[in-house]
Amino acid sequence: MHRLRTPHGLTTCAGLVVVSATIAACSSSKPTPTPAQTTDPPQAAALWGDLKPVVSVKELMKYMIDPVADNIFNAVGTSVTKHGVVDVEPKTEEDWDKIRTGAVSLAEGASLLKIRRPFTPPGDENNSTGPDAVELSPAQIAAKVERDPVEWNARIEALRNVALEALDVVKRKDVNELWDVGENLDKACEACHRSYWYPGEGAEFYQKLRRRLEEFRGQAPRGNTRATPQKR
């Protein structure tokens, strides 16, 4: 608020009216917040900066997302050994902590997929060439994401939601629900991969593959063409 400065001794009624009006206006107006009171200070952008990717989507999946997801996938299971059926499930705090590590890493790591980055390392075109190619090229994946970014973000959120589900199960130490979490995680991953990575692996692809295997098995094995050594 700017103060009204008047010459010394000036106490006329007009001067008092001006001063009163100015004070009334200042008291009725909302005070301007100081920089410390603002919710989004100018320094915020400079402090955080722009996130820059280090690796491609393919590398992020291979070296970060997939390994931490295995902490959840491998938490429960059943295997058949020579000693019988062996059930795998978390039993100690260390076991549950390993699942929690996977869930937290997956929940946070999924958001990194929202940062614009190459889909493959330089020179890697996926299995996108040839008549039987089932994978999309990096350029085709990028074009698909650009056409419908809503789907891309929805796939990421689906993955993140499963990680949050895993965290909740860890808090309650519910072994039975871990089976559901593993199934939900598999569905979230596979749905995204089939949409963006290998959409060519549909029913027709597997039917064709099955026919090839049957044809291969139906072929008679080649005989031994070497001459039988004669007795001397």
C-alpha positions as CSV (number, residue, x, y, z in Angstrom):
1,M,0.0,0.0,0.0
2,H,1.4,3.4,-1.0
3,R,1.2,6.1,1.6
4,L,-0.3,9.5,0.8
5,R,2.3,12.1,1.5
6,T,1.1,15.7,2.3
7,P,2.9,18.9,3.1
8,H,3.5,19.5,6.8
9,G,0.5,21.3,8.4
10,L,-2.0,20.5,5.6
11,T,-5.1,19.4,7.6
12,T,-7.9,20.6,5.4
13,C,-11.1,18.6,5.2
14,A,-10.4,17.7,1.6
15,G,-7.1,16.2,2.6
16,L,-8.8,14.1,5.3
17,V,-11.3,12.8,2.8
18,V,-8.6,11.7,0.4
19,V,-6.7,10.0,3.1
20,S,-9.8,8.3,4.5
21,A,-10.8,7.1,1.0
22,T,-7.3,5.7,0.4
23,I,-7.2,3.8,3.7
24,A,-10.7,2.4,3.0
25,A,-9.6,1.2,-0.4
26,C,-6.5,-0.5,0.9
27,S,-8.2,-2.2,3.8
28,S,-11.0,-3.6,1.5
29,S,-8.6,-5.0,-1.1
30,K,-7.1,-8.5,-0.8
31,P,-3.4,-8.3,0.2
32,T,-0.9,-9.5,-2.5
33,P,0.7,-12.7,-1.3
34,T,4.5,-12.7,-0.9
35,P,6.6,-15.0,-3.0
36,A,6.9,-17.4,-0.1
37,Q,3.1,-17.8,0.0
38,T,2.5,-18.7,-3.6
39,T,1.8,-22.3,-4.3
40,D,3.9,-22.4,-7.5
41,P,7.0,-20.3,-7.0
42,P,9.0,-19.4,-10.2
43,Q,12.0,-21.3,-8.8
44,A,10.0,-24.7,-9.1
45,A,10.7,-25.2,-12.8
46,A,14.3,-24.3,-12.4
47,L,14.6,-26.6,-9.4
48,W,13.1,-29.7,-10.9
49,G,13.9,-29.1,-14.6
50,D,12.8,-31.4,-17.4
51,L,13.2,-35.1,-17.1
52,K,15.4,-36.5,-19.8
53,P,15.4,-40.2,-20.8
54,V,18.5,-42.3,-20.5
55,V,17.4,-45.4,-22.4
56,S,14.8,-46.5,-24.8
57,V,11.4,-48.1,-23.9
58,K,12.8,-51.5,-24.8
59,E,15.8,-51.1,-22.6
60,L,13.7,-49.6,-19.7
61,M,11.5,-52.7,-19.9
62,K,14.4,-55.2,-20.0
63,Y,16.6,-53.7,-17.3
64,M,14.1,-52.2,-14.9
65,I,10.4,-53.0,-15.4
66,D,10.7,-56.7,-16.1
67,P,13.2,-57.5,-13.3
68,V,11.1,-55.8,-10.6
69,A,7.9,-57.3,-11.9
70,D,9.5,-60.7,-11.4
71,N,9.5,-60.0,-7.6
72,I,5.7,-60.2,-7.9
73,F,5.4,-62.9,-10.6
74,N,7.7,-65.3,-8.7
75,A,6.2,-64.6,-5.2
76,V,3.8,-67.5,-5.5
77,G,3.8,-70.7,-7.6
78,T,3.7,-74.4,-7.7
79,S,6.4,-76.6,-9.1
80,V,6.7,-80.4,-9.5
81,T,10.0,-81.9,-8.6
82,K,11.3,-85.4,-8.0
83,H,10.5,-84.9,-4.4
84,G,6.8,-84.0,-5.2
85,V,4.8,-80.8,-5.5
86,V,6.5,-77.8,-4.0
87,D,4.4,-74.6,-3.2
88,V,6.2,-71.3,-3.4
89,E,4.8,-68.5,-1.2
90,P,6.2,-65.7,1.0
91,K,6.8,-66.9,4.6
92,T,9.3,-64.4,6.1
93,E,9.5,-60.6,6.4
94,E,12.3,-60.8,3.9
95,D,10.0,-62.5,1.4
96,W,7.3,-59.8,1.8
97,D,9.9,-57.0,1.6
98,K,11.0,-58.4,-1.8
99,I,7.5,-58.2,-3.1
100,R,7.1,-54.7,-1.7
101,T,10.3,-53.7,-3.4
102,G,9.0,-54.9,-6.7
103,A,5.6,-53.2,-6.2
104,V,7.1,-49.9,-5.3
105,S,9.6,-50.0,-8.1
106,L,6.9,-51.0,-10.6
107,A,4.5,-48.3,-9.4
108,E,7.1,-45.5,-9.7
109,G,8.8,-47.0,-12.8
110,A,5.6,-47.2,-14.8
111,S,5.4,-43.4,-14.8
112,L,8.8,-43.3,-16.6
113,L,7.0,-44.7,-19.7
114,K,5.2,-41.4,-20.0
115,I,8.4,-39.6,-20.7
116,R,9.0,-39.3,-24.4
117,R,11.8,-41.5,-25.4
118,P,12.9,-43.8,-28.4
119,F,11.1,-47.1,-28.4
120,T,14.2,-49.1,-29.3
121,P,18.0,-48.5,-29.2
122,P,19.5,-47.1,-32.4
123,G,19.6,-49.7,-35.2
124,D,17.1,-52.0,-33.5
125,E,14.0,-52.4,-35.7
126,N,12.4,-55.3,-33.8
127,N,11.2,-58.3,-35.7
128,S,9.4,-56.1,-38.2
129,T,10.8,-57.1,-41.5
130,G,10.0,-60.1,-43.8
131,P,6.7,-61.7,-44.8
132,D,6.2,-63.3,-41.4
133,A,7.0,-60.3,-39.2
134,V,4.9,-60.1,-36.1
135,E,6.4,-57.1,-34.4
136,L,5.9,-53.4,-35.2
137,S,8.9,-51.3,-36.1
138,P,9.8,-48.4,-33.7
139,A,8.4,-45.9,-36.2
140,Q,5.1,-47.8,-36.3
141,I,4.8,-47.9,-32.5
142,A,5.5,-44.2,-32.3
143,A,2.9,-43.4,-34.9
144,K,0.3,-45.5,-33.0
145,V,1.0,-43.7,-29.8
146,E,0.8,-40.3,-31.5
147,R,-2.6,-41.2,-33.0
148,D,-4.0,-42.3,-29.7
149,P,-2.0,-41.1,-26.6
150,V,-5.1,-41.9,-24.4
151,E,-4.6,-45.6,-24.9
152,W,-0.9,-45.4,-24.2
153,N,-1.5,-43.6,-20.9
154,A,-4.3,-46.0,-20.0
155,R,-2.0,-49.0,-20.5
156,I,0.5,-47.4,-18.2
157,E,-2.1,-46.6,-15.6
158,A,-3.3,-50.2,-15.7
159,L,0.2,-51.4,-15.0
160,R,0.6,-49.0,-12.2
161,N,-2.8,-50.0,-10.6
162,V,-1.6,-53.6,-10.4
163,A,1.5,-52.4,-8.6
164,L,-0.7,-50.5,-6.1
165,E,-2.8,-53.6,-5.7
166,A,0.3,-55.6,-4.9
167,L,1.3,-53.0,-2.2
168,D,-2.1,-53.4,-0.6
169,V,-1.8,-57.2,-0.5
170,V,1.7,-56.9,1.0
171,K,0.3,-54.7,3.8
172,R,-2.3,-57.4,4.6
173,K,0.1,-60.3,3.9
174,D,-2.7,-62.1,1.9
175,V,-1.0,-65.0,0.1
176,N,-4.2,-66.0,-1.7
177,E,-4.7,-62.6,-3.3
178,L,-1.1,-62.7,-4.6
179,W,-2.2,-65.3,-7.1
180,D,-4.8,-62.8,-8.4
181,V,-2.2,-60.0,-8.5
182,G,0.2,-62.1,-10.6
183,E,-2.6,-62.9,-13.0
184,N,-3.7,-59.2,-13.2
185,L,0.0,-58.2,-13.8
186,D,0.3,-60.8,-16.6
187,K,-2.9,-59.5,-18.3
188,A,-1.8,-55.8,-18.0
189,C,1.6,-56.6,-19.5
190,E,0.3,-58.9,-22.3
191,A,-2.4,-56.4,-23.3
192,C,0.1,-53.6,-23.8
193,H,2.6,-55.8,-25.6
194,R,-0.1,-57.2,-28.0
195,S,-1.3,-53.7,-28.8
196,Y,2.1,-52.0,-29.4
197,W,4.9,-54.6,-29.7
198,Y,3.7,-57.8,-31.4
199,P,0.1,-57.4,-32.6
200,G,0.9,-59.9,-35.4
201,E,0.9,-62.8,-32.8
202,G,-2.8,-63.3,-33.1
203,A,-4.9,-66.5,-33.6
204,E,-3.9,-66.7,-37.3
205,F,-0.2,-66.5,-36.5
206,Y,-0.4,-69.5,-34.1
207,Q,-2.6,-71.5,-36.5
208,K,0.0,-71.0,-39.1
209,L,2.8,-71.9,-36.7
210,R,0.9,-75.1,-35.7
211,R,0.5,-76.2,-39.3
212,R,4.2,-75.7,-39.9
213,L,5.1,-77.8,-36.9
214,E,2.7,-80.6,-38.0
215,E,4.2,-80.5,-41.5
216,F,7.7,-80.7,-40.0
217,R,6.8,-83.6,-37.8
218,G,5.2,-85.4,-40.8
219,Q,8.3,-85.3,-42.9
220,A,10.2,-88.6,-42.9
221,P,13.7,-88.3,-41.5
222,R,16.5,-88.4,-43.9
223,G,18.3,-91.7,-44.1
224,N,22.0,-92.3,-43.6
225,T,23.5,-91.8,-47.0
226,R,27.0,-93.0,-46.0
227,A,28.0,-96.3,-47.6
228,T,28.2,-99.4,-45.4
229,P,31.8,-100.4,-45.0
230,Q,32.6,-103.7,-46.6
231,K,34.4,-106.5,-44.8
232,R,37.9,-107.1,-45.9
